[in-house]
Structure formats: structure tokens, C-alpha cells
Amino acid sequence: MTSHTAYLDWNATAPLRPEAAAAIGEALAQTGNPSSVHSHGRAARAIVERARAQVAAFQGAAPAEIVFTSGGSEANHLALRGAGARAVLVSAIEHDSVRQAVPKAGILEVSPDGVVDLDALDRRLAVTPGPALVSLMLANNETGVIQPVADAAAIAHRHGALLHCDAVQGAGKLALDGTSLGADLLTISAHKLGGPAGIGALVVAPHVLMAALQAGGGQERGRRAGTENLSGIAGFGAACAAAAGGGDAWPRVAALRGEAERRLLAIAPEAPVYGAAAARLPNTLCIGMPGVAAATQVMALDLAGVMVSAGAACSSGKVRRSHVLDAMGVAAADAECAIRISLGWSTTAAEIDLLVDAWGALYARTRASAA
Ligand SMILES: Cc1ncc(COP(=O)(O)O)c(C=O)c1O
């Protein structure tokens, strides 16, 4: 990356790690269906099982607990629909792949800082007929706010409920894994960690009985039918191994994020930083430029070579109202002016300079034209 562009949209997707690219290349060169018993099949199976061990080690799980899926969205669906829950409670700030997986799910409110209300969870579970499942993300994709997943798991277990954690954004950025969180089900996605898009996993604790959502060849111990995505799985495993050893990058990223935040607030002291009072991911900054639509900011920054996102962008690229900021009680007019800046392990100080200059220039222009 030259200093003429700044990729600051890591929560959308992270760059492919060289280790993952190498593993993908090797896997693509391997002919063979992992279910075939001949030597090519066995070689493909060895690639899958090596990657499964890498993903499992990354999450402190046993290899048999890993179910490969087509990504975080499918893993979330599998958890919410396949674990046999009769009642599902999800936090108001979950990704749409959780919020929409079970249309009748109960919604758990969050505080103005964007943290789920655990007392409300306790009260709701006391009157919810089981078997119940609670879904709470590790960290929010828009604000970076970290959720009290271990506490929520303890409450869920006290009521005999299961806890599913969508750890897509938190995994790798926080020194926490499924075991330390106490989650019964946990979702991760490769492309947020430096692996390829289109592959992810659901970590299923041994006591959870999973029903597959699709019938077929019985792969993944009957929990997810379909011939394995060999190259994707290989890249995912390599990315997890690299991410497991890359924890020391995050204090530097946190310092850069802090610097970006300080400098943007020095330009516009009235700018709201969403979730600022809560514990956040080290890489995420959700900030508003009052009176300037997020889409305008994203376009102006893009013209200056700076790539960020306008809160929740859906697949069409259109900007939708953010259900996350909504749940935090942010007025619609303010939420429309919020952008998400997200950094990663290779973000440089020069990229932050570019961001601050471009955002500051837009701020000055809009203030001058309003005067
Ligand atoms: C919190 C969260 N969960 C799930 C997903 C979906 O993951 P995938 O893109 O692998 O389907 C995303 C992707 O943005 C996410 O941020």
C-alpha cells in the first residue's frame, strides 16, 4: 500500500495473508475429493484435517468441534436454526445473518454505549420456555463495542440455555477464544482474519446436538453436507495459524486508532464517537461528521484515496439506516452522518495522516459553504 491510498475498511474484509495465499495455491494444485478413498482423495483429506486442527487450535477447541461452512452468515444460520432451540433471544445489535435467521427471535436491548443489558437477559430467560438459545456477538462490526459474552454465557447456562457467539469481528483482534468465553456455539469467518471470503466455521461444543440444514453427502460429521471447499479451507487454516501468532500487532493498531480519534476530534470537537465509553475493538472507530451524510463522506474520502464504510452497507452498496446506532438510541439524523473507520495489522501512520487530511478538508469545505 502506497501512502496515496489508505485502506481503512478492515471490518468489511481484511487483505489476504501471504500464508493463506500460499496454502490456497497448494490446495488448488491438489486434485481429489476429500471423501474419496484413493491416494488423491486422502491427500485432499489431509489438507482439510490440517486446516481443521489450525482453526480448532486458534479457538481453543477440539478439531471434531469445527464445522466448516460457506462463511459467517451460514455458520450463524446453522447455530440459530440447527441447535434445536425452541426459543431464541438475540441482541438488538447482531449482524443481519443472526437477526434474520429466526424471525420470531426475542430482542435484547443494549445501553446507549452499545452494550447488551445482562439483567434484561436474566429476566427474559426466567420466563422463556426452553430449550432456549441466546446469541450475542463478541464485538460489534459497526462500533467495535465488545460484549460481555462470558457473563452472558454464565447467565444462559444458569437457565439451562445455550449461548451462541458470533465472533466474526472479535476473533483474532481480542485475546479470547470460545473456551474462555464459555460459548456453546461460536462463529468465525476467514475473510476477516486474512483468509479468503466464502469460508467460515461454526465451533460446536460436544454436548450440542446439531441438525444439518441441508441434506447430502454427510460431510462435516453429518452437520453440513457438500463437498469441502478445499482451497478455502486451506487458506482459512493458514490465516488462523498466522492470526494466532499475530497478537502483538494490535497494541500498535490501538495506538493508531487512538491517534486517528484524537486528531479527528481536534478538527471537529462536536463529532460524536459511538461506543466511546465502552470497551471497543482496538481497530474500530465509528464517528459522525455532524450535518454531512455518511455517503458524502465516503465518496469524498474515496476521491482522496481513503477507503472507509458508511455504517452498515448492504450487498448493493447502498447505505441503510444502521440498526446498531438505532438500538443505541442515536437519532436518525445523527446516525446518517456516521462512518466506520477500521484498521488492521498493516495499517500505517501515513494512512492515518491521509484520513485526517481528507476528513479535515471535507469538514472545512462543508463549514465554509454553510457560513
Ligand atoms: C459480525 C458479523 N457477523 C457475520 C458476518 C458475515 O460473515 P460472512 O461475510 O463470512 O458471511 C459479518 C460480516 O460482515 C460480521 O461483521
The ligand as an ORCA input file, in Angstrom:
! r2SCAN-3c Opt
* xyz 0 1
  C     -20.397     -9.567     12.983
  C     -20.512    -10.257     11.667
  N     -21.127    -11.445     11.598
  C     -21.238    -12.112     10.446
  C     -20.743    -11.607      9.262
  C     -20.916    -12.390      7.998
  O     -19.758    -13.093      7.661
  P     -19.548    -13.593      6.161
  O     -19.239    -12.389      5.342
  O     -18.394    -14.547      6.240
  O     -20.799    -14.288      5.753
  C     -20.102    -10.364      9.282
  C     -19.581     -9.779      8.033
  O     -19.518     -8.572      7.884
  C     -19.969     -9.680     10.516
  O     -19.363     -8.491     10.598
*
